């Protein structure tokens, strides 16, 4: 189960289907989950911060966010979401595929504005906050999207498409739409980032299996020693630590959203030995998996 599937399990009301690839749902950190690890997907994502403070990384660069900010993540970009120490954060995920806005026969809008968003030379992700040229207009459209998606009147899909087109019109300002050549990653950087994305997607798809450094090195075409240096340089942590962190995040979500016992969760998330899982989990959260589940359920009941 991938990141989006895990997050969408929090949504009780489904919005759309494969014919209308769009979803909007609320999330809370740490009530729903501890964090969303670094990942990427082909959909475009807007993260609307409703309450509190947190941090997002965009192409591995950290950005502080707070109530009122809107994080704009274009397709294929690396990103993660986490809380700030001592703070909680409520936010709304708005995820949609750009091809829902494209007609069957290519037109000028698709060629000039939408297709370039899918390329590596497209606009950089950014945080739209108070003071940005487009901030007020963007906030109005997000509020309109919330209202229409909640009410879902007949033909609301038409309104949703129109809102997305208006949002893209606002956020694709001239400065972000056409990057200066000096700011564009060169071919070497794009190739290396492509290798990082391969590894992250492999972890996302297979974290419950035995994943060795040798396998990941082969995936990148590197020796094991070179891969370890490469991964640490890009991600700021070792591959083993990243994998364990990812597994712990998935385990915490399973503790919250299911009834499987700790041994089953340890096996499903790739830890194998329950004692090893318990030790790493307690080191991260300061409590055992069972205590974590109990405390989070108590917090949920008081909300």
C-alpha positions as CSV (number, residue, x, y, z in Angstrom):
1,X,0.0,0.0,0.0
2,X,1.5,3.3,-1.0
3,X,1.5,6.7,0.6
4,X,-1.6,8.0,-1.1
5,X,-3.5,4.9,-0.2
6,X,-2.6,5.2,3.4
7,X,-3.6,8.8,3.6
8,X,-6.8,8.3,1.6
9,X,-7.9,5.7,4.2
10,X,-8.5,8.7,6.5
11,X,-11.2,10.0,4.2
12,X,-14.7,8.7,4.9
13,X,-16.3,10.3,1.9
14,X,-14.8,9.4,-1.5
15,X,-14.6,12.2,-4.1
16,X,-14.6,11.0,-7.7
17,X,-13.1,7.9,-9.3
18,X,-10.7,7.0,-12.2
19,X,-12.9,9.0,-14.5
20,X,-12.5,12.1,-12.3
21,X,-9.1,11.7,-10.7
22,X,-9.4,14.2,-7.8
23,X,-9.4,13.8,-4.0
24,X,-9.6,16.2,-1.1
25,X,-9.3,15.2,2.5
26,X,-8.3,16.5,5.9
27,X,-5.2,15.3,7.8
28,X,-3.8,16.0,11.3
29,X,-0.3,15.6,12.6
30,X,0.3,13.9,15.0
31,X,-3.3,12.8,15.6
32,X,-3.7,10.9,12.3
33,X,0.0,10.0,11.8
34,X,3.4,11.1,12.9
35,X,4.6,12.4,9.5
36,X,4.5,11.8,5.8
37,X,8.0,10.7,4.6
38,X,9.7,11.9,1.5
39,X,7.9,10.6,-1.6
40,X,6.7,11.6,-5.0
41,X,3.8,10.8,-7.3
42,X,2.4,11.8,-10.8
43,X,-0.5,13.8,-9.4
44,X,-0.3,17.5,-8.5
45,X,-0.8,18.2,-4.9
46,X,-1.9,21.3,-3.0
47,X,-1.4,21.3,0.8
48,X,-3.6,23.9,2.6
49,X,-2.5,24.5,6.2
50,X,-5.7,25.0,8.3
51,X,-4.2,25.2,11.8
52,X,-0.9,25.1,13.7
53,X,2.6,24.9,12.3
54,X,4.8,22.3,10.6
55,X,7.4,21.8,8.0
56,X,7.4,20.5,4.4
57,X,10.3,19.6,2.3
58,X,10.2,20.4,-1.4
59,X,12.8,18.8,-3.5
60,X,14.6,18.1,-0.2
61,X,14.6,21.7,0.8
62,X,12.8,22.5,4.2
63,X,10.1,25.1,4.5
64,X,8.3,26.2,7.6
65,X,4.5,26.4,7.2
66,X,1.7,27.7,9.3
67,X,-2.0,28.4,9.2
68,X,-3.1,30.1,5.9
69,X,-0.1,28.8,3.8
70,X,-0.7,26.8,0.7
71,X,2.1,24.4,-0.5
72,X,2.1,23.9,-4.3
73,X,3.7,20.5,-5.3
74,X,3.9,19.9,-9.1
75,X,3.9,16.3,-10.4
76,X,7.0,14.2,-9.8
77,X,8.5,16.5,-7.1
78,X,10.0,15.1,-3.9
79,X,8.1,16.2,-0.8
80,X,7.4,15.4,2.8
81,X,5.3,16.7,5.6
82,X,6.1,16.8,9.3
83,X,5.3,18.7,12.5
84,X,7.4,21.2,14.4
85,X,8.5,20.1,17.9
86,X,5.9,21.1,20.4
87,X,3.3,21.9,17.7
88,X,0.4,20.1,15.9
89,X,-0.8,20.8,12.4
90,X,-4.1,20.4,10.6
91,X,-4.0,20.5,6.8
92,X,-6.0,19.6,3.8
93,X,-4.7,17.6,0.9
94,X,-5.9,18.5,-2.6
95,X,-4.7,15.9,-5.1
96,X,-5.6,15.7,-8.8
97,X,-4.2,14.5,-12.1
98,X,-3.5,17.2,-14.6
99,X,-4.9,15.1,-17.4
100,X,-8.4,15.6,-16.0
101,X,-8.0,19.2,-17.4
102,X,-6.8,18.1,-20.8
103,X,-9.2,17.6,-23.7
104,X,-9.0,14.4,-25.9
105,X,-7.6,16.5,-28.7
106,X,-4.6,18.6,-27.6
107,X,-5.2,22.3,-27.6
108,X,-3.1,25.5,-26.9
109,X,-3.7,25.4,-23.2
110,X,-2.5,21.8,-22.8
111,X,0.6,22.3,-24.9
112,X,1.5,25.7,-23.5
113,X,0.6,25.3,-19.8
114,X,-0.3,21.8,-18.7
115,X,2.1,19.5,-20.4
116,X,5.2,21.4,-19.3
117,X,4.2,20.9,-15.7
118,X,4.9,17.2,-16.2
119,X,8.5,17.8,-17.3
120,X,11.6,18.2,-15.1
121,X,12.0,21.7,-16.4
122,X,8.6,22.8,-15.1
123,X,8.1,25.3,-12.3
124,X,9.6,24.6,-8.9
125,X,7.3,23.7,-5.9
126,X,6.8,26.6,-3.5
127,X,4.8,27.9,-0.5
128,X,2.2,30.5,-1.3
129,X,1.8,32.6,1.8
130,X,0.6,36.1,2.8
131,X,2.5,38.6,0.8
132,X,2.6,36.6,-2.4
133,X,1.1,38.3,-5.4
134,X,-1.5,35.6,-5.9
135,X,-2.2,34.8,-2.2
136,X,-5.7,36.3,-1.8
137,X,-7.0,34.9,-5.1
138,X,-5.6,31.5,-4.4
139,X,-7.2,31.4,-0.9
140,X,-10.6,32.4,-2.4
141,X,-10.4,29.5,-4.9
142,X,-9.4,27.0,-2.2
143,X,-12.4,28.1,0.0
144,X,-14.7,27.8,-3.0
145,X,-13.3,24.3,-3.7
146,X,-13.9,23.2,-0.1
147,X,-17.5,24.5,-0.3
148,X,-18.4,22.9,-3.6
149,X,-16.7,19.6,-2.8
150,X,-18.6,19.4,0.5
151,X,-22.0,20.2,-1.0
152,X,-21.4,18.3,-4.3
153,X,-24.3,19.7,-6.2
154,X,-25.3,18.3,-9.6
155,X,-22.5,19.1,-12.1
156,X,-20.0,20.0,-9.3
157,X,-17.3,18.4,-11.4
158,X,-17.5,21.2,-13.9
159,X,-17.0,23.8,-11.1
160,X,-14.0,21.8,-9.8
161,X,-12.3,21.8,-13.2
162,X,-12.9,25.5,-13.5
163,X,-11.4,26.1,-10.0
164,X,-8.3,24.1,-10.9
165,X,-7.8,26.1,-14.1
166,X,-8.2,29.4,-12.1
167,X,-5.7,28.1,-9.5
168,X,-3.2,27.2,-12.1
169,X,-3.7,30.6,-13.7
170,X,-2.9,32.3,-10.4
171,X,0.1,30.2,-9.3
172,X,1.8,30.0,-12.7
173,X,3.2,33.5,-12.5
174,X,5.8,34.5,-15.1
175,X,8.8,34.1,-12.7
176,X,7.9,30.6,-11.7
177,X,6.6,29.5,-15.0
178,X,9.8,30.1,-16.9
179,X,12.8,29.2,-14.8
180,X,16.1,31.0,-15.4
181,X,18.6,28.7,-17.0
182,X,21.0,29.1,-14.1
183,X,18.3,27.8,-11.7
184,X,17.5,24.7,-13.7
185,X,19.1,21.5,-12.6
186,X,21.6,20.2,-15.2
187,X,21.4,16.8,-16.8
188,X,23.7,15.3,-14.2
189,X,21.6,16.5,-11.3
190,X,18.4,15.3,-12.9
191,X,19.9,11.9,-13.5
192,X,21.0,11.6,-9.8
193,X,17.6,12.8,-8.6
194,X,16.0,10.2,-10.8
195,X,18.0,7.5,-9.0
196,X,16.9,8.9,-5.7
197,X,13.3,8.7,-6.8
198,X,13.8,5.1,-8.0
199,X,15.0,4.1,-4.5
200,X,12.2,6.0,-2.7
201,X,9.5,4.4,-4.9
202,X,11.1,0.9,-4.3
203,X,10.9,1.5,-0.5
204,X,7.4,2.8,-0.8
205,X,6.3,-0.3,-2.7
206,X,8.4,-3.0,-0.9
207,X,9.1,-1.7,2.6
208,X,7.5,-4.9,4.1
209,X,10.1,-7.1,2.4
210,X,13.8,-7.7,2.9
211,X,15.5,-4.8,1.2
212,X,19.2,-4.9,1.1
213,X,21.8,-2.2,0.3
214,X,23.0,-4.5,-2.5
215,X,19.6,-4.5,-4.2
216,X,19.3,-0.7,-4.0
217,X,22.9,-0.3,-5.3
218,X,22.1,-2.6,-8.3
219,X,18.9,-0.5,-8.9
220,X,21.1,2.6,-9.2
221,X,23.9,0.9,-11.1
222,X,26.4,1.5,-8.2
223,X,28.6,-0.5,-5.9
224,X,27.2,-0.9,-2.4
225,X,29.8,1.5,-0.9
226,X,29.1,4.1,-3.6
227,X,25.4,3.8,-3.1
228,X,25.7,4.4,0.7
229,X,27.6,7.6,0.1
230,X,25.2,8.7,-2.7
231,X,22.1,8.1,-0.6
232,X,23.6,9.9,2.5
233,X,24.6,12.9,0.4
234,X,21.1,13.3,-1.1
235,X,18.9,12.3,1.8
236,X,21.0,13.4,4.8
237,X,20.7,10.0,6.4
238,X,21.8,6.4,5.8
239,X,19.6,4.1,3.7
240,X,19.1,1.7,6.7
241,X,18.0,4.6,8.9
242,X,15.7,5.9,6.2
243,X,14.1,2.4,5.7
244,X,13.6,1.9,9.4
245,X,12.1,5.4,9.8
246,X,9.7,4.7,6.9
247,X,8.7,1.3,8.4
248,X,8.1,2.9,11.8
249,X,5.8,5.5,10.1
250,X,3.8,2.8,8.4
251,X,3.7,0.8,11.6
252,X,2.3,3.8,13.6
253,X,-0.4,4.2,11.0
254,X,-1.4,0.5,11.2
255,X,-1.6,0.9,15.0
256,X,-4.0,3.7,14.5
257,X,-6.2,2.5,11.7
258,X,-6.4,-1.3,12.3
259,X,-6.8,-4.0,14.9
260,X,-3.8,-6.1,14.0
261,X,-1.6,-7.1,17.0
262,X,2.0,-5.8,17.4
263,X,3.6,-9.1,16.1
264,X,1.5,-8.9,12.9
265,X,2.4,-5.3,12.4
266,X,6.1,-6.0,12.9
267,X,6.0,-8.7,10.3
268,X,3.9,-6.6,7.8
269,X,6.2,-3.6,8.0
270,X,9.4,-5.6,7.4
271,X,10.9,-5.7,10.9
272,X,10.6,-9.4,11.4
273,X,11.5,-9.8,15.1
274,X,9.0,-8.2,17.4
275,X,11.6,-7.4,20.0
276,X,13.6,-5.4,17.4
277,X,10.5,-3.5,16.3
278,X,9.5,-2.7,19.9
279,X,13.0,-1.4,20.6
280,X,13.1,0.9,17.6
281,X,9.6,2.1,18.2
282,X,10.2,2.9,21.8
283,X,13.4,4.8,20.9
284,X,11.4,6.9,18.4
285,X,8.2,7.5,20.3
286,X,9.2,7.1,24.0
287,X,6.6,4.3,24.5
288,X,5.8,0.8,23.3
289,X,3.6,0.2,20.3
290,X,0.8,-1.0,22.6
291,X,1.1,2.2,24.7
292,X,1.1,4.3,21.5
293,X,-2.1,2.8,20.2
294,X,-3.8,3.2,23.6
295,X,-2.7,6.8,24.0
296,X,-3.7,7.8,20.4
297,X,-7.1,6.2,20.7
298,X,-7.7,8.1,24.0
299,X,-6.7,11.4,22.3
300,X,-9.1,10.7,19.4
301,X,-12.0,10.1,21.7
302,X,-11.4,13.5,23.4
303,X,-11.3,15.4,20.1
